Amino acid sequence: MKIKICGITNLKDAKAAVNAGADILGFVFAKSPRRITPKTAAAIIEDIGPRVEFAGVFVDSPVSVVQKIIIECKIGILQFHGDESPEYCDAFRQTHKVFKAFRIKDKNDLKDLRRYEVDGYLLDTFVKDKKGGTGKTFDWKLAVDAKKLISPVILSGGLGLKNVKNAIRIVEPYMVDVSSGLEKSPGKKDLKLMKDFIKAVKDEEIT
């Protein structure tokens, strides 16, 4: 199972995540308390090197903006959290992995997933006027239902040390994606909590 630590804003947190065993680091290039500049992200990516993959998080960004950040930061995964169309995602899949985030309220929202053909379907909790990073726990039963329609499922939404093992047991996702659940303040990770979270995920895989 893959582990993605999102909302990385500084090199210290990035190194701690990698050393603890994270597979993917996520950088938010959209409006957010965890927003990072392309210049800072590029410096972190260069310092970390090829030990992990890097994802850029975007919300309804013009294609030209995404392309510019791809070039500057050399990210391999694009994660779209807005109202991006299937055609928008398809255009980038020719050269990059694409994760599409879906804010799910109930079962009726799941039918929209099948319109997309992407490399990962990120299921997040619906909160009005917020595109992600809400910290609200996702309804894991909906994720189980989603797996009947699409694959691979990336589980997000309110994950933390206290609930991640149970979430994994119920959903058996391809990946867990966590951001605010490992913070001591917006954009700053709690390094011990992050290390313990990653260990908990890996321990659950073994059992």
Beta strands, then each sheet from edge to edge (+ up, - down):
strand 1: 2-5
strand 2: 24-28
strand 3: 53-58
strand 4: 77-80
strand 5: 97-104
strand 6: 120-125
strand 7: 153-155
strand 8: 175-178
strand 9: 183-185
strand 10: 188-189
sheet 1: 1+ 2+ 3+ 4+ 5+ 6+ 7+ 8+ 1+
sheet 2: 9+ 10-
end
